[in-house]
Amino acid sequence: MKPDRDLILREMGLGPVWRLRAPAAAAPAEQGVSAKTADSGQAQATAPAVVPAAVPSALAPLAAMAWNELAATVAACRQCRLCEARKQAVLGVGDCNADWLFVGEGPGAEEDVRGEPFVGQAGKLLDNMLAAIGLKRGEDVYIANAVKCRPPENRTPMPEETATCRPYLERQIELVRPKLIVALGRPAAQTLLQTEIKIATARGRLHDYGGIPLIVTYHPAYLLRTLTDKAKAWEDLCFMKRTMRQCDNG
C-alpha cells in the first residue's frame, strides 16, 4: 500500500495541499555522469571552514577497498580525536548500488548508540521527505555522513575532522556510483564541494561532484527547528525528482 501523499506532507508541516512555484532556472550540470557499477560487497551500513582534502597516509589503501574492508577500517579508525568518545563509528546504511545518495553531517547521540545514520526525529523527517518523492530508506537510497564518529555534544565537525574523514566518504561514493548526490545541510555540502557555501544561494541549482549532479538542501534537524523553511525543502525535493528524471532519460 502506497503512503498517502497528503499525510506525508502534513508530517513535513506543509499541510494537505501544496502548489509548487515555478522553478528557477537551474545551472546545467556537467556532462559525464558515471555509469553505476555492481559490487558484490554489502554494507549495513560539516565544516564551517573548508581545508584541502589531503589523504592521511594510513588511508592510502582505501582506493582498492571493497565494502567489507571499508567498514572494518572505519570501525577501527583512530585518525582523529572524534574516536575518543564514540561508542561506534557509523559508516552508512542502505542500498550499496543506489541511484540516490544522501549525505548528512555526522552521527548524533542516538546514531552513535545504534550505529545507523539519521534515526530519531531527524531520521523520521528524512524518511517522510523520501516518501514524499516516492523513495524509501534502503531501496535505491544510500545514506551517509561527512564524518563517521559523533562530535562531542553534537557540535559541528571541525575542518580537520571532515578532511580526515573525507576519504571514507569518497570511497563510499566510488562504490555506490549514485546518479544523484544530495547534500543535507551546509557542513555536508562544504565537505563534498570543498568550498564555502550558503544554503540560501546553493540550493535550487545543480552542482557537480566528479561528474555526478549534486543538490544542496536543508538538514532535517534544521527543518525541525525552522518550520518556515519546510516549504523550501519541498521545492528542493521536487527539484531532485526532476533532476533524477533527466538523469534517467539522458
C-alpha positions as CSV (number, residue, x, y, z in Angstrom):
1,M,0.0,0.0,0.0
2,K,1.4,3.3,-1.1
3,P,1.7,6.0,1.6
4,D,-0.8,8.8,1.4
5,R,0.8,11.9,-0.1
6,D,-1.2,14.4,1.8
7,L,-0.4,12.6,5.1
8,I,3.3,12.8,4.3
9,L,3.1,16.5,3.5
10,R,1.3,17.1,6.8
11,E,4.1,15.2,8.6
12,M,6.5,17.6,6.9
13,G,4.4,20.6,8.2
14,L,3.3,21.6,4.7
15,G,-0.4,20.9,5.0
16,P,-2.7,18.9,2.8
17,V,-2.3,21.0,-0.4
18,W,0.9,22.4,-1.9
19,R,1.4,24.2,-5.1
20,L,5.0,24.5,-6.3
21,R,6.2,27.8,-7.5
22,A,7.7,27.9,-11.0
23,P,11.2,26.5,-10.6
24,A,14.1,29.0,-11.0
25,A,16.4,28.4,-13.9
26,A,19.0,25.8,-12.9
27,A,22.6,25.9,-13.9
28,P,23.3,22.9,-16.1
29,A,25.2,20.0,-14.6
30,E,28.5,19.0,-16.3
31,Q,28.2,16.0,-18.6
32,G,29.7,12.7,-17.9
33,V,27.7,11.2,-15.0
34,S,29.5,7.9,-14.3
35,A,27.6,4.7,-15.0
36,K,26.8,2.6,-12.0
37,T,28.9,-0.5,-11.3
38,A,27.7,-3.5,-9.4
39,D,29.6,-4.5,-6.3
40,S,29.1,-7.8,-4.5
41,G,30.1,-6.5,-1.1
42,Q,27.5,-5.3,1.4
43,A,27.4,-2.5,3.9
44,Q,25.0,-2.0,6.7
45,A,25.8,0.0,6.9
46,T,30.4,19.9,8.0
47,A,32.6,22.0,8.3
48,P,32.2,25.8,8.8
49,A,35.5,26.3,7.0
50,V,37.0,24.0,4.3
51,V,40.5,22.7,4.3
52,P,42.3,20.8,1.5
53,A,41.3,17.2,1.4
54,A,44.7,15.7,2.0
55,V,44.5,11.9,2.4
56,P,46.4,10.7,5.5
57,S,49.0,8.1,4.7
58,A,47.2,5.5,6.8
59,L,44.2,5.8,4.5
60,A,46.1,5.4,1.2
61,P,44.9,1.8,0.5
62,L,41.2,3.0,0.6
63,A,41.1,3.2,-3.2
64,A,41.2,-0.6,-3.5
65,M,38.8,-1.4,-0.6
66,A,35.5,-3.2,-1.1
67,W,32.6,-2.6,1.3
68,N,33.6,-5.2,4.0
69,E,37.2,-3.8,4.2
70,L,36.0,-0.2,4.3
71,A,33.5,-1.0,7.1
72,A,36.2,-2.7,9.1
73,T,38.6,0.2,8.5
74,V,36.1,2.8,9.6
75,A,35.2,0.8,12.7
76,A,38.8,0.7,13.8
77,C,39.7,4.3,12.7
78,R,41.8,6.3,15.2
79,Q,42.8,9.1,12.7
80,C,41.2,12.0,14.7
81,R,40.1,12.7,18.2
82,L,36.4,12.0,17.5
83,C,37.2,8.4,18.1
84,E,37.9,9.0,21.7
85,A,34.3,9.5,22.9
86,R,32.4,7.5,20.3
87,K,30.5,4.3,21.1
88,Q,30.9,3.2,17.5
89,A,31.7,4.6,14.1
90,V,28.7,4.9,11.7
91,L,29.6,4.2,8.1
92,G,26.2,4.4,6.4
93,V,23.1,2.4,5.6
94,G,21.1,1.4,2.5
95,D,21.4,0.1,-1.0
96,C,25.0,-0.2,-1.9
97,N,24.2,0.3,-5.6
98,A,21.7,3.1,-5.1
99,D,20.9,5.8,-7.6
100,W,20.3,8.2,-4.7
101,L,23.0,9.2,-2.2
102,F,22.1,11.4,0.8
103,V,24.9,12.9,2.8
104,G,24.5,14.5,6.2
105,E,26.8,16.0,8.8
106,G,27.7,13.4,11.4
107,P,26.1,10.9,13.9
108,G,24.2,12.2,16.8
109,A,23.8,10.6,20.2
110,E,21.2,8.0,19.1
111,E,23.1,7.3,15.9
112,D,26.2,6.7,18.0
113,V,24.3,4.1,20.0
114,R,22.5,2.3,17.2
115,G,25.2,2.5,14.5
116,E,22.9,3.9,11.8
117,P,22.7,7.4,10.4
118,F,19.5,9.6,10.7
119,V,17.5,7.9,13.4
120,G,15.3,9.7,15.9
121,Q,13.2,12.7,15.0
122,A,15.5,13.9,12.2
123,G,15.6,10.5,10.7
124,K,11.8,10.3,10.8
125,L,11.6,13.6,9.0
126,L,14.1,12.4,6.4
127,D,12.1,9.2,5.8
128,N,9.0,11.4,5.3
129,M,10.9,13.6,2.8
130,L,12.0,10.5,0.9
131,A,8.4,9.1,0.9
132,A,7.1,12.4,-0.5
133,I,9.1,11.8,-3.7
134,G,8.4,8.0,-3.8
135,L,11.6,6.8,-2.1
136,K,12.2,4.6,0.9
137,R,15.3,4.1,3.1
138,G,17.2,1.1,1.9
139,E,15.5,0.9,-1.5
140,D,17.7,2.6,-4.2
141,V,18.8,5.0,-1.4
142,Y,22.1,5.1,0.5
143,I,22.6,7.4,3.5
144,A,26.0,8.5,4.8
145,N,27.6,11.3,6.7
146,A,30.6,13.6,6.3
147,V,32.1,12.3,9.5
148,K,31.7,8.8,10.8
149,C,32.0,9.4,14.6
150,R,29.8,11.6,16.8
151,P,31.3,15.0,17.6
152,P,31.0,15.8,21.3
153,E,27.7,17.5,22.3
154,N,26.7,17.1,18.6
155,R,28.8,20.1,17.7
156,T,29.7,20.9,14.0
157,P,32.7,18.8,13.0
158,M,36.0,20.7,12.8
159,P,37.7,21.3,9.4
160,E,40.5,18.9,10.2
161,E,37.9,16.2,11.2
162,T,36.0,16.4,8.0
163,A,39.3,16.5,6.0
164,T,40.5,13.3,7.8
165,C,37.1,11.5,7.2
166,R,36.5,12.7,3.7
167,P,38.5,9.8,2.0
168,Y,36.0,7.4,3.6
169,L,33.1,9.3,2.0
170,E,34.9,9.5,-1.3
171,R,35.3,5.7,-1.3
172,Q,31.6,5.2,-0.5
173,I,30.7,7.4,-3.5
174,E,33.0,5.4,-5.7
175,L,31.4,2.1,-4.5
176,V,27.8,3.3,-4.7
177,R,28.1,5.1,-8.0
178,P,25.0,7.2,-7.5
179,K,23.2,9.1,-10.2
180,L,22.5,12.0,-7.9
181,I,24.0,13.2,-4.6
182,V,22.0,15.2,-2.1
183,A,23.9,17.2,0.5
184,L,21.8,17.7,3.6
185,G,23.0,20.9,5.2
186,R,25.9,23.3,4.9
187,P,28.7,21.1,6.5
188,A,27.9,18.2,4.2
189,A,27.8,20.5,1.2
190,Q,31.1,22.1,2.0
191,T,32.7,18.7,2.6
192,L,31.6,17.5,-0.8
193,L,32.2,20.7,-2.8
194,Q,35.3,21.8,-1.0
195,T,34.3,25.4,-0.9
196,E,32.4,27.8,1.3
197,I,28.7,27.9,0.6
198,K,25.5,29.3,1.9
199,I,22.4,27.2,1.7
200,A,20.3,30.1,0.5
201,T,22.4,30.6,-2.6
202,A,23.5,27.0,-3.1
203,R,20.0,25.4,-3.1
204,G,17.9,25.4,-6.2
205,R,20.7,24.7,-8.7
206,L,22.9,21.8,-9.8
207,H,26.4,21.4,-8.5
208,D,28.9,18.9,-9.7
209,Y,30.9,16.2,-7.8
210,G,33.2,14.4,-10.2
211,G,30.7,14.3,-12.9
212,I,27.8,13.4,-10.6
213,P,25.0,16.0,-10.2
214,L,24.8,17.3,-6.6
215,I,21.9,19.2,-5.0
216,V,22.1,21.1,-1.7
217,T,19.2,21.3,0.7
218,Y,18.5,21.8,4.4
219,H,19.4,19.2,7.0
220,P,16.3,17.6,8.6
221,A,17.4,18.6,12.1
222,Y,17.5,22.3,10.9
223,L,14.0,21.9,9.5
224,L,12.7,20.6,12.9
225,R,13.9,23.9,14.4
226,T,12.9,26.2,11.5
227,L,9.5,25.2,10.3
228,T,9.2,28.1,7.9
229,D,11.8,26.6,5.6
230,K,9.9,23.3,5.1
231,A,8.2,24.7,2.1
232,K,11.6,25.5,0.5
233,A,12.7,21.9,1.3
234,W,9.7,20.7,-0.6
235,E,10.8,22.8,-3.6
236,D,14.2,21.1,-3.3
237,L,12.6,17.6,-3.2
238,C,10.7,18.4,-6.4
239,F,13.9,19.7,-8.0
240,M,15.6,16.4,-7.0
241,K,12.9,14.4,-8.6
242,R,13.1,16.4,-11.9
243,T,16.9,16.0,-11.9
244,M,16.7,12.3,-11.5
245,R,14.2,12.0,-14.2
246,Q,16.6,13.9,-16.5
247,C,19.4,11.5,-15.4
248,D,17.3,8.5,-16.3
249,N,16.3,10.0,-19.7
250,G,19.7,11.3,-20.6
